[in-house]
């Protein structure tokens, strides 16, 4: 089975790792990584995002370990638009977080228009930080938590 997922992944945290693990449980994984142009447009909060090349390098390091554990293949491809790679016919699953579930609906509409089978959209719940709020890259960048959801002492 072929699995798609996408994001900015800056920085990678335990919530992302949960997405990756679920994806590798399902099959070989293709990750769409937002381009430098798209990344700022996908942010709910405006903030600096590291370069595509830096994010890709770190992402591949994360994925390599998980892919090895599940004996799966992976690739990272550049996302130029939000619906990205998942509209391509080869995919069977789309792994999303709760806030990107609607994107999965739109992707399946596009797939239908193109005559492709719908993807099974797999929603992976958020991981919570020690304070009960979700783990997010923005919270990490803002210095509130670390990548594991531990509260950063002031």
C-alpha positions as CSV (number, residue, x, y, z in Angstrom):
1,X,0.0,0.0,0.0
2,X,1.1,3.5,-0.7
3,X,0.6,6.2,1.9
4,X,0.8,10.0,1.5
5,X,1.1,12.7,4.1
6,X,2.2,16.3,4.0
7,X,3.4,19.2,6.1
8,X,6.0,21.7,7.0
9,X,7.6,19.8,9.8
10,X,9.6,22.6,11.3
11,X,10.6,21.4,13.8
12,X,9.7,17.8,13.9
13,X,8.1,16.8,17.2
14,X,6.5,13.7,18.8
15,X,3.1,14.5,17.3
16,X,4.7,14.3,13.8
17,X,6.4,11.1,14.8
18,X,3.0,9.6,15.7
19,X,1.8,10.5,12.1
20,X,4.9,9.0,10.6
21,X,4.6,5.8,12.6
22,X,0.9,5.4,11.6
23,X,1.8,6.0,8.0
24,X,4.6,3.3,8.1
25,X,2.2,0.9,9.7
26,X,0.0,1.2,6.6
27,X,2.7,0.9,3.9
28,X,5.4,2.7,2.0
29,X,5.3,6.4,2.6
30,X,5.7,9.5,0.5
31,X,5.9,12.8,2.5
32,X,5.0,16.0,0.8
33,X,7.2,18.7,2.4
34,X,5.9,22.3,1.8
35,X,8.1,24.4,-0.4
36,X,9.7,27.6,0.8
37,X,6.9,29.5,-1.0
38,X,4.0,27.4,0.3
39,X,5.2,26.9,3.9
40,X,4.2,30.5,5.2
41,X,0.8,30.2,3.6
42,X,0.0,27.1,5.6
43,X,0.8,28.5,9.0
44,X,-2.1,29.5,11.3
45,X,0.4,31.8,13.1
46,X,2.9,33.8,11.1
47,X,6.5,32.7,12.1
48,X,9.8,32.0,10.5
49,X,10.1,28.6,8.8
50,X,13.5,27.1,8.1
51,X,14.5,26.5,4.5
52,X,13.2,23.5,2.5
53,X,16.6,21.9,2.3
54,X,17.2,22.2,6.1
55,X,13.7,20.8,6.8
56,X,14.1,18.0,4.3
57,X,17.4,16.9,5.8
58,X,16.0,16.7,9.3
59,X,12.8,15.0,8.1
60,X,14.7,12.3,6.2
61,X,16.8,11.6,9.3
62,X,13.5,11.1,11.3
63,X,11.9,9.0,8.6
64,X,14.9,6.7,8.1
65,X,14.8,5.3,11.6
66,X,11.0,4.7,11.5
67,X,11.1,3.2,7.9
68,X,13.8,0.8,9.0
69,X,11.8,-0.3,12.0
70,X,8.8,-1.1,9.8
71,X,10.8,-2.4,6.8
72,X,9.3,0.2,4.5
73,X,10.4,2.6,1.8
74,X,9.9,6.3,1.9
75,X,10.5,9.4,-0.2
76,X,10.2,13.1,0.5
77,X,8.8,15.3,-2.3
78,X,8.3,19.0,-2.5
79,X,4.8,20.3,-2.1
80,X,3.9,23.3,-4.2
81,X,0.2,23.4,-3.4
82,X,-1.9,22.3,-0.4
83,X,-3.5,19.4,-2.1
84,X,-0.1,18.3,-3.2
85,X,0.9,14.8,-4.1
86,X,-2.1,13.0,-2.7
87,X,-4.2,13.7,-5.8
88,X,-1.9,11.4,-7.8
89,X,-3.4,7.9,-8.5
90,X,-0.9,5.6,-6.8
91,X,-1.8,6.4,-3.2
92,X,-4.2,4.3,-1.1
93,X,-4.1,6.2,2.2
94,X,-3.7,9.8,3.4
95,X,-2.6,10.3,6.9
96,X,-3.7,13.6,8.5
97,X,-4.0,15.3,11.8
98,X,-7.4,16.5,13.0
99,X,-7.0,20.1,11.7
100,X,-6.1,18.8,8.2
101,X,-9.0,16.4,7.9
102,X,-10.9,18.8,5.6
103,X,-7.9,18.8,3.3
104,X,-8.4,15.1,2.8
105,X,-12.0,15.7,1.8
106,X,-10.9,18.2,-0.8
107,X,-8.2,15.8,-2.1
108,X,-10.8,13.0,-2.5
109,X,-13.0,15.5,-4.5
110,X,-10.1,16.2,-6.8
111,X,-9.3,12.5,-7.1
112,X,-12.9,11.8,-8.1
113,X,-12.8,14.5,-10.7
114,X,-9.7,12.9,-12.2
115,X,-11.2,9.4,-12.1
116,X,-9.0,8.1,-9.3
117,X,-10.2,5.9,-6.4
118,X,-10.7,7.8,-3.1
119,X,-8.1,7.7,-0.5
120,X,-8.8,6.2,2.9
121,X,-8.2,9.2,5.2
122,X,-6.6,8.2,8.4
123,X,-6.9,10.8,11.2
124,X,-4.2,10.6,13.9
125,X,-5.1,12.3,17.1
126,X,-3.0,15.1,18.5
127,X,-0.5,14.4,21.2
128,X,-0.8,16.5,24.3
129,X,2.0,18.4,26.0
130,X,2.4,18.3,29.8
131,X,0.1,21.3,30.1
132,X,-2.7,19.5,28.3
133,X,-2.5,21.6,25.1
134,X,-1.4,20.1,21.9
135,X,2.2,19.7,20.9
136,X,2.9,22.0,17.9
137,X,5.9,23.3,16.1
138,X,4.7,26.9,16.8
139,X,4.7,26.2,20.6
140,X,8.2,24.8,20.3
141,X,9.5,27.7,18.3
142,X,7.9,30.1,20.8
143,X,9.9,28.4,23.6
144,X,6.8,27.1,25.5
145,X,7.6,23.3,25.1
146,X,10.2,21.0,23.7
147,X,9.7,18.5,20.9
148,X,8.4,15.9,23.4
149,X,5.8,18.3,25.0
150,X,7.7,19.0,28.1
151,X,7.1,22.5,29.5
152,X,10.2,24.7,29.1
153,X,11.2,26.4,32.3
154,X,11.4,30.1,32.1
